C-alpha cells in the first residue's frame, strides 16, 4: 500500500475513529461520552467523503451530528441527577463483558483478514451524481427505491406520534 | 478494503463492550448508536469496493440512518417518561413496567 494522499487521510481518520469510539464507552461522564460520539460520527462522515459518497456524508452530518447528538445532550441534561456517573461494576461482570468483546472481535477480525474478497484493486472514488441518486431513490422500476422511501416516511410519522404520545404530560 | 472493515469492527465491538458494561440507559443507547454506525460504514464500503456501479449499499446506509434517528427519538421519549416517573434512569432501578 503506497503512501498516497488518500492513504494518509484514511489512516488519520482510522486512528481518530478508533480512539474516540473506545473513549466513548470507557469514559465515566456521560456528557463526555456524547461528545466523543459526536467526534466518531464526524469521522464516519469523513470516511463517506473519502469513499466518494458525498450525499451520504452530508446526510450523516446533518441527521446524526445535527439532530441525534443534540437530542442526546438535551436528554442527558434533563435526566442527569446524582447517578450520572457510571458506577463501579463487579469485577466478574467487567471481565465477562471484556472477554466477550475481545473474543468476538478476534473472531470477526480473523474472518475478515483471511477471507479473499474479489475486490476491485484500485477503485477511484467517483462522486455519485445527485441526479442519479434522486432518480434511483424515487424510481419505481427494478432498481428504484420508492417503496422503502415511503415506508420510511410512514415510520417517521409513526415515530413522531409515538414520541409525542409517550413523552406528553399526563 | 480490509482496513475499512477493521475500523468498523473496532467501532462495533466498542459498542458491544459499552452495551455490556454500562448501567445508564442513555449510555447503552449511545453504544447502540456506535453499533449502527459501524454497520453503516460496512454497507458503504462493500458497495464501493465490491459493486462500484450499483447504489444498493448507499441506500441501505441512508435508510439505516433514518431508522436509527426514529429509534433514538422514541427511546429518548421513553427515557424522559421513565425519569419523570422514578427520577432516575439507571438500569438497576427499573424493575417494574407499569405504574
Interface residues (C-beta under 8 A of the other chain):
Chain A: X10 X13 X14 X17 X18 X21 X22 X24 X25 X30 X33 X34 X37 X40 X41 X44 X47 X48 X51 X52 X53 X55 X56 X59 X60 X63 X64 X67 X68 X71 X72 X75 X76 X78 X79 X81 X83 X84 X86 X87 X89 X93 X94 X96 X97 X98 X100 X101 X102 X104 X105 X108 X109 X112 X113 X117 X118 X119 X120 X123 X125 X126 X128 X132 X133 X136 X137 X143 X145 X148 X152 X155 X156 X159 X160 X162 X163 X164 X166 X167
Chain B: X1 X2 X3 X4 X5 X6 X7 X9 X10 X11 X12 X13 X14 X15 X16 X17 X18 X20 X21 X22 X23 X24 X26 X27 X29 X30 X31 X33 X34 X37 X40 X41 X44 X45 X48 X49 X50 X52 X54 X55 X58 X59 X61 X62 X63 X65 X66 X67 X68 X69 X70 X71 X72 X73 X74 X76 X77 X78 X79 X80 X81 X83 X87 X88 X89 X90
